[in-house]
Amino acid sequence: MSTRASLTAGRRRRKTITILWIAVLTILTVALIYWEMTALLYILATIGVTTLLTVVALSDLARAEKLSKEIPEADDAAAIGSGMNSTTRIKHS
């Protein structure tokens, strides 16, 4: 039970930290808009997006897929959108 309790406490701590980050960034954004410092807000937004894109580019998504033991199921998204399913055959006239 102690392992489960520590996992729950860890999740709660991460959620608290996330909520704090959101609150601080919201207050900072509103303050910059209020004091009409849009140039600084633009620079911070550009740096934030660049950082996010860098993290995504450097993440090893292919390795994460290999670690997954599940076999991916067939995607019938196109068939669903056209009203067909994978067992429907097209009749040629």
N, CA, C and O atoms as a CHARMM CRD file, in Angstrom:
* protein
*
  372
    1    1 MET  N      0.80400  -1.18700   0.00000 PROA 1      0.00000
    2    1 MET  CA     0.00000   0.00000   0.00000 PROA 1      0.00000
    3    1 MET  C      0.85600   1.26400   0.00000 PROA 1      0.00000
    4    1 MET  O      0.40800   2.30100  -0.48800 PROA 1      0.00000
    5    2 SER  N      2.06000   1.20500   0.52700 PROA 2      0.00000
    6    2 SER  CA     2.88800   2.40400   0.57600 PROA 2      0.00000
    7    2 SER  C      3.30500   2.84300  -0.82000 PROA 2      0.00000
    8    2 SER  O      3.46300   4.03800  -1.06900 PROA 2      0.00000
    9    3 THR  N      3.48600   1.88700  -1.74100 PROA 3      0.00000
   10    3 THR  CA     3.83100   2.23600  -3.11600 PROA 3      0.00000
   11    3 THR  C      2.68500   2.98000  -3.77100 PROA 3      0.00000
   12    3 THR  O      2.89100   3.96300  -4.48300 PROA 3      0.00000
   13    4 ARG  N      1.49000   2.50800  -3.52800 PROA 4      0.00000
   14    4 ARG  CA     0.31000   3.16700  -4.09900 PROA 4      0.00000
   15    4 ARG  C      0.14000   4.56400  -3.52300 PROA 4      0.00000
   16    4 ARG  O     -0.20500   5.49600  -4.24800 PROA 4      0.00000
   17    5 ALA  N      0.37700   4.71500  -2.22700 PROA 5      0.00000
   18    5 ALA  CA     0.25400   6.01900  -1.58300 PROA 5      0.00000
   19    5 ALA  C      1.29700   6.97900  -2.11800 PROA 5      0.00000
   20    5 ALA  O      1.00600   8.15900  -2.31600 PROA 5      0.00000
   21    6 SER  N      2.51500   6.49200  -2.35700 PROA 6      0.00000
   22    6 SER  CA     3.55400   7.38100  -2.87400 PROA 6      0.00000
   23    6 SER  C      3.26100   7.78200  -4.31600 PROA 6      0.00000
   24    6 SER  O      3.57400   8.90300  -4.71800 PROA 6      0.00000
   25    7 LEU  N      2.65900   6.87400  -5.11000 PROA 7      0.00000
   26    7 LEU  CA     2.27100   7.22000  -6.47600 PROA 7      0.00000
   27    7 LEU  C      1.18600   8.28700  -6.48000 PROA 7      0.00000
   28    7 LEU  O      1.22700   9.22100  -7.28000 PROA 7      0.00000
   29    8 THR  N      0.21900   8.14200  -5.58400 PROA 8      0.00000
   30    8 THR  CA    -0.85900   9.12200  -5.47900 PROA 8      0.00000
   31    8 THR  C     -0.31100  10.47600  -5.04100 PROA 8      0.00000
   32    8 THR  O     -0.71000  11.51100  -5.57600 PROA 8      0.00000
   33    9 ALA  N      0.59200  10.47300  -4.08000 PROA 9      0.00000
   34    9 ALA  CA     1.18600  11.72700  -3.60800 PROA 9      0.00000
   35    9 ALA  C      2.01100  12.37700  -4.71400 PROA 9      0.00000
   36    9 ALA  O      2.00600  13.60100  -4.84700 PROA 9      0.00000
   37   10 GLY  N      2.71400  11.58100  -5.50300 PROA 10     0.00000
   38   10 GLY  CA     3.50000  12.11500  -6.61100 PROA 10     0.00000
   39   10 GLY  C      2.62000  12.75000  -7.66700 PROA 10     0.00000
   40   10 GLY  O      2.94100  13.81800  -8.18700 PROA 10     0.00000
   41   11 ARG  N      1.50300  12.09400  -7.99000 PROA 11     0.00000
   42   11 ARG  CA     0.56000  12.66800  -8.96300 PROA 11     0.00000
   43   11 ARG  C     -0.01200  13.97800  -8.45500 PROA 11     0.00000
   44   11 ARG  O     -0.11800  14.95100  -9.20200 PROA 11     0.00000
   45   12 ARG  N     -0.37900  14.00100  -7.18700 PROA 12     0.00000
   46   12 ARG  CA    -0.95300  15.21700  -6.60800 PROA 12     0.00000
   47   12 ARG  C      0.07100  16.35000  -6.64100 PROA 12     0.00000
   48   12 ARG  O     -0.28200  17.49400  -6.92500 PROA 12     0.00000
   49   13 ARG  N      1.33300  16.03900  -6.35200 PROA 13     0.00000
   50   13 ARG  CA     2.38900  17.05700  -6.36900 PROA 13     0.00000
   51   13 ARG  C      2.59700  17.59700  -7.78300 PROA 13     0.00000
   52   13 ARG  O      2.75700  18.80300  -7.97000 PROA 13     0.00000
   53   14 ARG  N      2.59600  16.69800  -8.78700 PROA 14     0.00000
   54   14 ARG  CA     2.77000  17.13500 -10.17300 PROA 14     0.00000
   55   14 ARG  C      1.59900  17.99400 -10.63400 PROA 14     0.00000
   56   14 ARG  O      1.78800  18.97800 -11.34900 PROA 14     0.00000
   57   15 LYS  N      0.38400  17.61900 -10.22100 PROA 15     0.00000
   58   15 LYS  CA    -0.78400  18.42000 -10.58200 PROA 15     0.00000
   59   15 LYS  C     -0.70800  19.80500  -9.95000 PROA 15     0.00000
   60   15 LYS  O     -1.04700  20.80200 -10.58600 PROA 15     0.00000
   61   16 THR  N     -0.26300  19.86400  -8.69800 PROA 16     0.00000
   62   16 THR  CA    -0.13600  21.14500  -8.00900 PROA 16     0.00000
   63   16 THR  C      0.89500  22.02900  -8.70900 PROA 16     0.00000
   64   16 THR  O      0.66300  23.22200  -8.90400 PROA 16     0.00000
   65   17 ILE  N      2.02000  21.45000  -9.08100 PROA 17     0.00000
   66   17 ILE  CA     3.05100  22.21300  -9.78000 PROA 17     0.00000
   67   17 ILE  C      2.52700  22.71200 -11.12700 PROA 17     0.00000
   68   17 ILE  O      2.78900  23.85300 -11.50800 PROA 17     0.00000
   69   18 THR  N      1.79200  21.87200 -11.84600 PROA 18     0.00000
   70   18 THR  CA     1.23200  22.26400 -13.12800 PROA 18     0.00000
   71   18 THR  C      0.24800  23.41200 -12.96900 PROA 18     0.00000
   72   18 THR  O      0.27700  24.36500 -13.74800 PROA 18     0.00000
   73   19 ILE  N     -0.61500  23.33100 -11.97600 PROA 19     0.00000
   74   19 ILE  CA    -1.59200  24.39000 -11.74000 PROA 19     0.00000
   75   19 ILE  C     -0.89100  25.68200 -11.35200 PROA 19     0.00000
   76   19 ILE  O     -1.31200  26.76200 -11.76500 PROA 19     0.00000
   77   20 LEU  N      0.17400  25.58600 -10.56300 PROA 20     0.00000
   78   20 LEU  CA     0.94400  26.78500 -10.21200 PROA 20     0.00000
   79   20 LEU  C      1.56700  27.42700 -11.45400 PROA 20     0.00000
   80   20 LEU  O      1.50600  28.64600 -11.61000 PROA 20     0.00000
   81   21 TRP  N      2.16000  26.62900 -12.33200 PROA 21     0.00000
   82   21 TRP  CA     2.73700  27.15400 -13.57300 PROA 21     0.00000
   83   21 TRP  C      1.67200  27.85400 -14.40900 PROA 21     0.00000
   84   21 TRP  O      1.90400  28.94600 -14.92800 PROA 21     0.00000
   85   22 ILE  N      0.51900  27.23500 -14.53800 PROA 22     0.00000
   86   22 ILE  CA    -0.56400  27.83700 -15.32300 PROA 22     0.00000
   87   22 ILE  C     -0.99800  29.16400 -14.71700 PROA 22     0.00000
   88   22 ILE  O     -1.20700  30.13900 -15.43900 PROA 22     0.00000
   89   23 ALA  N     -1.13300  29.20800 -13.39600 PROA 23     0.00000
   90   23 ALA  CA    -1.54900  30.44500 -12.72800 PROA 23     0.00000
   91   23 ALA  C     -0.52200  31.55400 -12.90900 PROA 23     0.00000
   92   23 ALA  O     -0.88200  32.69100 -13.21500 PROA 23     0.00000
   93   24 VAL  N      0.75100  31.23300 -12.72400 PROA 24     0.00000
   94   24 VAL  CA     1.81000  32.24400 -12.87500 PROA 24     0.00000
   95   24 VAL  C      1.87300  32.77100 -14.30500 PROA 24     0.00000
   96   24 VAL  O      1.97400  33.97900 -14.51700 PROA 24     0.00000
   97   25 LEU  N      1.81300  31.87700 -15.27800 PROA 25     0.00000
   98   25 LEU  CA     1.87800  32.31300 -16.67500 PROA 25     0.00000
   99   25 LEU  C      0.64400  33.11000 -17.07800 PROA 25     0.00000
  100   25 LEU  O      0.74000  34.03300 -17.88600 PROA 25     0.00000
  101   26 THR  N     -0.51000  32.76400 -16.52400 PROA 26     0.00000
  102   26 THR  CA    -1.72900  33.53000 -16.79900 PROA 26     0.00000
  103   26 THR  C     -1.62200  34.93600 -16.23200 PROA 26     0.00000
  104   26 THR  O     -1.94800  35.91000 -16.91100 PROA 26     0.00000
  105   27 ILE  N     -1.16800  35.04400 -14.99800 PROA 27     0.00000
  106   27 ILE  CA    -1.00000  36.36200 -14.37500 PROA 27     0.00000
  107   27 ILE  C      0.01800  37.19200 -15.14900 PROA 27     0.00000
  108   27 ILE  O     -0.20000  38.38200 -15.37700 PROA 27     0.00000
  109   28 LEU  N      1.12400  36.57800 -15.55500 PROA 28     0.00000
  110   28 LEU  CA     2.14900  37.28400 -16.32300 PROA 28     0.00000
  111   28 LEU  C      1.59100  37.76900 -17.66300 PROA 28     0.00000
  112   28 LEU  O      1.84400  38.90600 -18.06100 PROA 28     0.00000
  113   29 THR  N      0.84500  36.92900 -18.35100 PROA 29     0.00000
  114   29 THR  CA     0.27400  37.30100 -19.64400 PROA 29     0.00000
  115   29 THR  C     -0.71900  38.44300 -19.50200 PROA 29     0.00000
  116   29 THR  O     -0.67200  39.40400 -20.27000 PROA 29     0.00000
  117   30 VAL  N     -1.61500  38.34800 -18.53100 PROA 30     0.00000
  118   30 VAL  CA    -2.60100  39.41000 -18.30800 PROA 30     0.00000
  119   30 VAL  C     -1.90800  40.70900 -17.92800 PROA 30     0.00000
  120   30 VAL  O     -2.31200  41.77900 -18.38400 PROA 30     0.00000
  121   31 ALA  N     -0.87600  40.63300 -17.10500 PROA 31     0.00000
  122   31 ALA  CA    -0.15000  41.83900 -16.70300 PROA 31     0.00000
  123   31 ALA  C      0.54500  42.48900 -17.89900 PROA 31     0.00000
  124   31 ALA  O      0.52200  43.71200 -18.04000 PROA 31     0.00000
  125   32 LEU  N      1.16000  41.68300 -18.75600 PROA 32     0.00000
  126   32 LEU  CA     1.81900  42.24800 -19.93000 PROA 32     0.00000
  127   32 LEU  C      0.81300  42.88000 -20.88900 PROA 32     0.00000
  128   32 LEU  O      1.10500  43.90800 -21.50000 PROA 32     0.00000
  129   33 ILE  N     -0.34700  42.28700 -21.02300 PROA 33     0.00000
  130   33 ILE  CA    -1.38100  42.88700 -21.86800 PROA 33     0.00000
  131   33 ILE  C     -1.89600  44.17800 -21.22400 PROA 33     0.00000
  132   33 ILE  O     -2.09700  45.17400 -21.91800 PROA 33     0.00000
  133   34 TYR  N     -2.11000  44.17000 -19.91500 PROA 34     0.00000
  134   34 TYR  CA    -2.61900  45.35200 -19.20900 PROA 34     0.00000
  135   34 TYR  C     -1.66200  46.52900 -19.34500 PROA 34     0.00000
  136   34 TYR  O     -2.09700  47.65100 -19.60300 PROA 34     0.00000
  137   35 TRP  N     -0.37100  46.28700 -19.17500 PROA 35     0.00000
  138   35 TRP  CA     0.60800  47.36500 -19.25600 PROA 35     0.00000
  139   35 TRP  C      1.09600  47.59500 -20.69100 PROA 35     0.00000
  140   35 TRP  O      2.08100  48.29500 -20.92400 PROA 35     0.00000
  141   36 GLU  N      0.38800  46.99300 -21.63800 PROA 36     0.00000
  142   36 GLU  CA     0.63200  47.18100 -23.07000 PROA 36     0.00000
  143   36 GLU  C      2.08400  46.90000 -23.46300 PROA 36     0.00000
  144   36 GLU  O      2.68900  47.66700 -24.21100 PROA 36     0.00000
  145   37 MET  N      2.62700  45.81500 -22.96200 PROA 37     0.00000
  146   37 MET  CA     3.97200  45.37900 -23.31800 PROA 37     0.00000
  147   37 MET  C      3.86600  44.21800 -24.29300 PROA 37     0.00000
  148   37 MET  O      4.39300  43.13200 -24.05200 PROA 37     0.00000
  149   38 THR  N      3.17300  44.46800 -25.40000 PROA 38     0.00000
  150   38 THR  CA     2.92600  43.40100 -26.35300 PROA 38     0.00000
  151   38 THR  C      4.20400  42.93400 -27.04400 PROA 38     0.00000
  152   38 THR  O      4.29600  41.77500 -27.44700 PROA 38     0.00000
  153   39 ALA  N      5.19100  43.81700 -27.18600 PROA 39     0.00000
  154   39 ALA  CA     6.45500  43.40600 -27.81400 PROA 39     0.00000
  155   39 ALA  C      7.13700  42.32500 -26.96900 PROA 39     0.00000
  156   39 ALA  O      7.62800  41.32900 -27.50100 PROA 39     0.00000
  157   40 LEU  N      7.15900  42.53000 -25.66600 PROA 40     0.00000
  158   40 LEU  CA     7.75000  41.53100 -24.77300 PROA 40     0.00000
  159   40 LEU  C      6.92600  40.24400 -24.77500 PROA 40     0.00000
  160   40 LEU  O      7.47800  39.14400 -24.74100 PROA 40     0.00000
  161   41 LEU  N      5.60700  40.39300 -24.81500 PROA 41     0.00000
  162   41 LEU  CA     4.73500  39.22600 -24.87700 PROA 41     0.00000
  163   41 LEU  C      4.96900  38.44300 -26.16400 PROA 41     0.00000
  164   41 LEU  O      4.96800  37.21200 -26.15600 PROA 41     0.00000
  165   42 TYR  N      5.16800  39.14700 -27.25300 PROA 42     0.00000
  166   42 TYR  CA     5.44800  38.50300 -28.53900 PROA 42     0.00000
  167   42 TYR  C      6.76300  37.72700 -28.48000 PROA 42     0.00000
  168   42 TYR  O      6.83900  36.59700 -28.96300 PROA 42     0.00000
  169   43 ILE  N      7.78200  38.31900 -27.90000 PROA 43     0.00000
  170   43 ILE  CA     9.09000  37.65700 -27.78900 PROA 43     0.00000
  171   43 ILE  C      8.97700  36.40500 -26.91200 PROA 43     0.00000
  172   43 ILE  O      9.50400  35.34900 -27.26200 PROA 43     0.00000
  173   44 LEU  N      8.29000  36.52900 -25.77200 PROA 44     0.00000
  174   44 LEU  CA     8.12800  35.38100 -24.87200 PROA 44     0.00000
  175   44 LEU  C      7.32300  34.26500 -25.53900 PROA 44     0.00000
  176   44 LEU  O      7.62700  33.08600 -25.35900 PROA 44     0.00000
  177   45 ALA  N      6.30100  34.63500 -26.30500 PROA 45     0.00000
  178   45 ALA  CA     5.51000  33.62100 -27.00600 PROA 45     0.00000
  179   45 ALA  C      6.34900  32.91400 -28.05600 PROA 45     0.00000
  180   45 ALA  O      6.23900  31.69900 -28.22000 PROA 45     0.00000
  181   46 THR  N      7.18400  33.65500 -28.76700 PROA 46     0.00000
  182   46 THR  CA     8.05000  33.05700 -29.77800 PROA 46     0.00000
  183   46 THR  C      9.04800  32.09400 -29.14700 PROA 46     0.00000
  184   46 THR  O      9.27900  31.00400 -29.67000 PROA 46     0.00000
  185   47 ILE  N      9.63200  32.48900 -28.04100 PROA 47     0.00000
  186   47 ILE  CA    10.57500  31.61500 -27.33600 PROA 47     0.00000
  187   47 ILE  C      9.85500  30.36500 -26.82300 PROA 47     0.00000
  188   47 ILE  O     10.40500  29.26500 -26.88300 PROA 47     0.00000
  189   48 GLY  N      8.63200  30.52700 -26.32100 PROA 48     0.00000
  190   48 GLY  CA     7.86400  29.38500 -25.82700 PROA 48     0.00000
  191   48 GLY  C      7.53300  28.38100 -26.91700 PROA 48     0.00000
  192   48 GLY  O      7.67300  27.17300 -26.72200 PROA 48     0.00000
  193   49 VAL  N      7.09400  28.88200 -28.06800 PROA 49     0.00000
  194   49 VAL  CA     6.76200  27.98800 -29.17900 PROA 49     0.00000
  195   49 VAL  C      8.02200  27.29800 -29.70000 PROA 49     0.00000
  196   49 VAL  O      8.00000  26.10700 -30.01300 PROA 49     0.00000
  197   50 THR  N      9.11600  28.04900 -29.79000 PROA 50     0.00000
  198   50 THR  CA    10.38000  27.46400 -30.24100 PROA 50     0.00000
  199   50 THR  C     10.83500  26.35400 -29.29900 PROA 50     0.00000
  200   50 THR  O     11.29300  25.30500 -29.75200 PROA 50     0.00000
  201   51 THR  N     10.71500  26.57800 -28.01200 PROA 51     0.00000
  202   51 THR  CA    11.08700  25.56800 -27.02200 PROA 51     0.00000
  203   51 THR  C     10.20800  24.32500 -27.15800 PROA 51     0.00000
  204   51 THR  O     10.70600  23.20000 -27.11900 PROA 51     0.00000
  205   52 LEU  N      8.91700  24.53000 -27.31600 PROA 52     0.00000
  206   52 LEU  CA     7.99800  23.40800 -27.48000 PROA 52     0.00000
  207   52 LEU  C      8.33700  22.58900 -28.72000 PROA 52     0.00000
  208   52 LEU  O      8.36400  21.35900 -28.66700 PROA 52     0.00000
  209   53 LEU  N      8.59600  23.26700 -29.83600 PROA 53     0.00000
  210   53 LEU  CA     8.94000  22.56300 -31.06600 PROA 53     0.00000
  211   53 LEU  C     10.27100  21.82300 -30.94000 PROA 53     0.00000
  212   53 LEU  O     10.43400  20.73800 -31.49900 PROA 53     0.00000
  213   54 THR  N     11.21500  22.40100 -30.21500 PROA 54     0.00000
  214   54 THR  CA    12.50300  21.74000 -30.00000 PROA 54     0.00000
  215   54 THR  C     12.32400  20.47400 -29.16300 PROA 54     0.00000
  216   54 THR  O     12.92400  19.44300 -29.46600 PROA 54     0.00000
  217   55 VAL  N     11.51800  20.54400 -28.13000 PROA 55     0.00000
  218   55 VAL  CA    11.26900  19.37300 -27.28900 PROA 55     0.00000
  219   55 VAL  C     10.60500  18.26700 -28.09600 PROA 55     0.00000
  220   55 VAL  O     10.96800  17.09700 -27.97400 PROA 55     0.00000
  221   56 VAL  N      9.63100  18.63900 -28.92100 PROA 56     0.00000
  222   56 VAL  CA     8.95100  17.63600 -29.74500 PROA 56     0.00000
  223   56 VAL  C      9.91300  17.04100 -30.76800 PROA 56     0.00000
  224   56 VAL  O      9.88200  15.83600 -31.01900 PROA 56     0.00000
  225   57 ALA  N     10.76900  17.87800 -31.36000 PROA 57     0.00000
  226   57 ALA  CA    11.71300  17.39000 -32.36600 PROA 57     0.00000
  227   57 ALA  C     12.74400  16.44500 -31.76000 PROA 57     0.00000
  228   57 ALA  O     13.17400  15.49600 -32.41600 PROA 57     0.00000
  229   58 LEU  N     13.13600  16.68900 -30.53900 PROA 58     0.00000
  230   58 LEU  CA    14.16300  15.86800 -29.90800 PROA 58     0.00000
  231   58 LEU  C     13.60800  14.63300 -29.20100 PROA 58     0.00000
  232   58 LEU  O     14.36700  13.74400 -28.81400 PROA 58     0.00000
  233   59 SER  N     12.30000  14.57900 -29.03500 PROA 59     0.00000
  234   59 SER  CA    11.73200  13.40700 -28.37500 PROA 59     0.00000
  235   59 SER  C     11.83800  12.20900 -29.30000 PROA 59     0.00000
  236   59 SER  O     11.71800  12.33200 -30.51900 PROA 59     0.00000
  237   60 ASP  N     12.06400  11.05900 -28.70800 PROA 60     0.00000
  238   60 ASP  CA    12.29100   9.84100 -29.48000 PROA 60     0.00000
  239   60 ASP  C     10.97800   9.07900 -29.59100 PROA 60     0.00000
  240   60 ASP  O     10.72600   8.14600 -28.82900 PROA 60     0.00000
  241   61 LEU  N     10.14800   9.47900 -30.53800 PROA 61     0.00000
  242   61 LEU  CA     8.83900   8.86400 -30.67900 PROA 61     0.00000
  243   61 LEU  C      8.92700   7.46900 -31.27700 PROA 61     0.00000
  244   61 LEU  O      8.11600   6.60500 -30.94100 PROA 61     0.00000
  245   62 ALA  N      9.88700   7.23300 -32.15100 PROA 62     0.00000
  246   62 ALA  CA    10.02500   5.91400 -32.76800 PROA 62     0.00000
  247   62 ALA  C     10.36300   4.86500 -31.71700 PROA 62     0.00000
  248   62 ALA  O      9.85100   3.74700 -31.76900 PROA 62     0.00000
  249   63 ARG  N     11.21000   5.21200 -30.77900 PROA 63     0.00000
  250   63 ARG  CA    11.57200   4.27200 -29.72200 PROA 63     0.00000
  251   63 ARG  C     10.36900   3.97100 -28.83500 PROA 63     0.00000
  252   63 ARG  O     10.19700   2.83600 -28.39000 PROA 63     0.00000
  253   64 ALA  N      9.53900   4.97100 -28.57600 PROA 64     0.00000
  254   64 ALA  CA     8.35300   4.76200 -27.75000 PROA 64     0.00000
  255   64 ALA  C      7.38400   3.80900 -28.43600 PROA 64     0.00000
  256   64 ALA  O      6.72800   3.00500 -27.77400 PROA 64     0.00000
  257   65 GLU  N      7.29200   3.89500 -29.76100 PROA 65     0.00000
  258   65 GLU  CA     6.41900   2.96500 -30.48500 PROA 65     0.00000
  259   65 GLU  C      6.94200   1.54400 -30.39900 PROA 65     0.00000
  260   65 GLU  O      6.15500   0.60500 -30.27800 PROA 65     0.00000
  261   66 LYS  N      8.25300   1.36700 -30.46000 PROA 66     0.00000
  262   66 LYS  CA     8.83400   0.02800 -30.37700 PROA 66     0.00000
  263   66 LYS  C      8.61600  -0.59500 -29.01100 PROA 66     0.00000
  264   66 LYS  O      8.49100  -1.81300 -28.89000 PROA 66     0.00000
  265   67 LEU  N      8.56900   0.24300 -27.97800 PROA 67     0.00000
  266   67 LEU  CA     8.36400  -0.26600 -26.62900 PROA 67     0.00000
  267   67 LEU  C      6.93900  -0.75000 -26.42400 PROA 67     0.00000
  268   67 LEU  O      6.68000  -1.59600 -25.56800 PROA 67     0.00000
  269   68 SER  N      6.02600  -0.21800 -27.20400 PROA 68     0.00000
  270   68 SER  CA     4.63800  -0.63500 -27.09200 PROA 68     0.00000
  271   68 SER  C      4.48200  -2.03500 -27.66000 PROA 68     0.00000
  272   68 SER  O      4.88200  -2.30100 -28.79400 PROA 68     0.00000
  273   69 LYS  N      3.90900  -2.91700 -26.88200 PROA 69     0.00000
  274   69 LYS  CA     3.76100  -4.31400 -27.30200 PROA 69     0.00000
  275   69 LYS  C      2.46800  -4.55600 -28.07100 PROA 69     0.00000
  276   69 LYS  O      2.25900  -5.64300 -28.60800 PROA 69     0.00000
  277   70 GLU  N      1.59800  -3.54400 -28.12600 PROA 70     0.00000
  278   70 GLU  CA     0.31200  -3.73000 -28.77500 PROA 70     0.00000
  279   70 GLU  C      0.46400  -3.67100 -30.29100 PROA 70     0.00000
  280   70 GLU  O      1.27900  -2.91200 -30.81600 PROA 70     0.00000
  281   71 ILE  N     -0.32000  -4.47000 -30.97500 PROA 71     0.00000
  282   71 ILE  CA    -0.34000  -4.45500 -32.43100 PROA 71     0.00000
  283   71 ILE  C     -1.34900  -3.38800 -32.85800 PROA 71     0.00000
  284   71 ILE  O     -2.50200  -3.43500 -32.42700 PROA 71     0.00000
  285   72 PRO  N     -0.94600  -2.43600 -33.68700 PROA 72     0.00000
  286   72 PRO  CA    -1.89000  -1.38800 -34.08200 PROA 72     0.00000
  287   72 PRO  C     -3.01500  -1.97100 -34.93100 PROA 72     0.00000
  288   72 PRO  O     -2.78700  -2.81400 -35.79900 PROA 72     0.00000
  289   73 GLU  N     -4.22500  -1.50900 -34.66400 PROA 73     0.00000
  290   73 GLU  CA    -5.37800  -1.97500 -35.40700 PROA 73     0.00000
  291   73 GLU  C     -5.49300  -1.20700 -36.71500 PROA 73     0.00000
  292   73 GLU  O     -4.95200  -0.11000 -36.85800 PROA 73     0.00000
  293   74 ALA  N     -6.20800  -1.80100 -37.66800 PROA 74     0.00000
  294   74 ALA  CA    -6.42400  -1.14900 -38.95400 PROA 74     0.00000
  295   74 ALA  C     -7.24300   0.11600 -38.75400 PROA 74     0.00000
  296   74 ALA  O     -8.14900   0.16000 -37.92200 PROA 74     0.00000
  297   75 ASP  N     -6.91600   1.13700 -39.52200 PROA 75     0.00000
  298   75 ASP  CA    -7.59600   2.41500 -39.42600 PROA 75     0.00000
  299   75 ASP  C     -8.64900   2.50100 -40.52600 PROA 75     0.00000
  300   75 ASP  O     -8.31200   2.53700 -41.70900 PROA 75     0.00000
  301   76 ASP  N     -9.91300   2.53200 -40.14200 PROA 76     0.00000
  302   76 ASP  CA   -11.00700   2.62400 -41.09800 PROA 76     0.00000
  303   76 ASP  C    -11.55600   4.04000 -41.19000 PROA 76     0.00000
  304   76 ASP  O    -12.71900   4.21800 -41.55200 PROA 76     0.00000
  305   77 ALA  N    -10.75200   5.05400 -40.87000 PROA 77     0.00000
  306   77 ALA  CA   -11.23600   6.42500 -40.85400 PROA 77     0.00000
  307   77 ALA  C    -11.74600   6.85600 -42.23100 PROA 77     0.00000
  308   77 ALA  O    -12.79700   7.49000 -42.32500 PROA 77     0.00000
  309   78 ALA  N    -11.02200   6.52300 -43.29000 PROA 78     0.00000
  310   78 ALA  CA   -11.45300   6.90600 -44.62100 PROA 78     0.00000
  311   78 ALA  C    -12.73000   6.17200 -45.00600 PROA 78     0.00000
  312   78 ALA  O    -13.61700   6.75500 -45.63000 PROA 78     0.00000
  313   79 ALA  N    -12.83100   4.90200 -44.64100 PROA 79     0.00000
  314   79 ALA  CA   -14.01700   4.12900 -44.95500 PROA 79     0.00000
  315   79 ALA  C    -15.23000   4.65100 -44.19800 PROA 79     0.00000
  316   79 ALA  O    -16.33500   4.68700 -44.74000 PROA 79     0.00000
  317   80 ILE  N    -15.03200   5.05100 -42.96600 PROA 80     0.00000
  318   80 ILE  CA   -16.13400   5.58300 -42.16800 PROA 80     0.00000
  319   80 ILE  C    -16.62200   6.89300 -42.76600 PROA 80     0.00000
  320   80 ILE  O    -17.82600   7.14100 -42.83300 PROA 80     0.00000
  321   81 GLY  N    -15.68900   7.72900 -43.19800 PROA 81     0.00000
  322   81 GLY  CA   -16.04900   9.02400 -43.77400 PROA 81     0.00000
  323   81 GLY  C    -16.79600   8.88600 -45.08400 PROA 81     0.00000
  324   81 GLY  O    -17.62900   9.73400 -45.40600 PROA 81     0.00000
  325   82 SER  N    -16.52100   7.84100 -45.84900 PROA 82     0.00000
  326   82 SER  CA   -17.18000   7.66400 -47.13800 PROA 82     0.00000
  327   82 SER  C    -18.43200   6.80200 -47.02600 PROA 82     0.00000
  328   82 SER  O    -19.11800   6.58100 -48.02400 PROA 82     0.00000
  329   83 GLY  N    -18.73400   6.31900 -45.84200 PROA 83     0.00000
  330   83 GLY  CA   -19.92300   5.50400 -45.64900 PROA 83     0.00000
  331   83 GLY  C    -19.69400   4.04000 -45.95500 PROA 83     0.00000
  332   83 GLY  O    -20.64600   3.26000 -45.99100 PROA 83     0.00000
  333   84 MET  N    -18.46000   3.65500 -46.17300 PROA 84     0.00000
  334   84 MET  CA   -18.13300   2.26600 -46.47500 PROA 84     0.00000
  335   84 MET  C    -17.42400   1.66200 -45.28000 PROA 84     0.00000
  336   84 MET  O    -16.97600   2.37700 -44.38400 PROA 84     0.00000
  337   85 ASN  N    -17.32600   0.36800 -45.27000 PROA 85     0.00000
  338   85 ASN  CA   -16.47400  -0.27300 -44.27400 PROA 85     0.00000
  339   85 ASN  C    -15.49300  -1.17800 -44.99000 PROA 85     0.00000
  340   85 ASN  O    -15.54600  -1.31700 -46.21200 PROA 85     0.00000
  341   86 SER  N    -14.61100  -1.78200 -44.24700 PROA 86     0.00000
  342   86 SER  CA   -13.54000  -2.56300 -44.87900 PROA 86     0.00000
  343   86 SER  C    -14.05200  -3.81200 -45.58700 PROA 86     0.00000
  344   86 SER  O    -13.32100  -4.40400 -46.38100 PROA 86     0.00000
  345   87 THR  N    -15.29300  -4.22900 -45.32000 PROA 87     0.00000
  346   87 THR  CA   -15.83400  -5.42300 -45.98700 PROA 87     0.00000
  347   87 THR  C    -16.67000  -5.08400 -47.20900 PROA 87     0.00000
  348   87 THR  O    -17.06000  -5.98600 -47.95000 PROA 87     0.00000
  349   88 THR  N    -16.95600  -3.80700 -47.43900 PROA 88     0.00000
  350   88 THR  CA   -17.75400  -3.39300 -48.58600 PROA 88     0.00000
  351   88 THR  C    -16.89900  -3.41900 -49.84800 PROA 88     0.00000
  352   88 THR  O    -15.78200  -2.90100 -49.86700 PROA 88     0.00000
  353   89 ARG  N    -17.43100  -4.01800 -50.88100 PROA 89     0.00000
  354   89 ARG  CA   -16.70300  -4.05200 -52.15500 PROA 89     0.00000
  355   89 ARG  C    -17.36900  -3.08900 -53.12300 PROA 89     0.00000
  356   89 ARG  O    -18.59200  -2.94800 -53.14500 PROA 89     0.00000
  357   90 ILE  N    -16.54900  -2.43800 -53.91200 PROA 90     0.00000
  358   90 ILE  CA   -17.04900  -1.49600 -54.90400 PROA 90     0.00000
  359   90 ILE  C    -17.44300  -2.29200 -56.14500 PROA 90     0.00000
  360   90 ILE  O    -16.66300  -3.08500 -56.67200 PROA 90     0.00000
  361   91 LYS  N    -18.66000  -2.06100 -56.59200 PROA 91     0.00000
  362   91 LYS  CA   -19.14100  -2.75200 -57.80100 PROA 91     0.00000
  363   91 LYS  C    -18.87100  -1.87200 -59.00200 PROA 91     0.00000
  364   91 LYS  O    -19.28800  -0.71400 -59.03700 PROA 91     0.00000
  365   92 HSD  N    -18.18100  -2.41000 -59.97900 PROA 92     0.00000
  366   92 HSD  CA   -17.89200  -1.67700 -61.19900 PROA 92     0.00000
  367   92 HSD  C    -18.97500  -1.99900 -62.21600 PROA 92     0.00000
  368   92 HSD  O    -19.38600  -3.15000 -62.35900 PROA 92     0.00000
  369   93 SER  N    -19.43300  -0.97400 -62.92000 PROA 93     0.00000
  370   93 SER  CA   -20.47600  -1.22700 -63.92500 PROA 93     0.00000
  371   93 SER  C    -19.93800  -1.40500 -65.30700 PROA 93     0.00000
  372   93 SER  O    -20.70600  -1.62300 -66.24400 PROA 93     0.00000
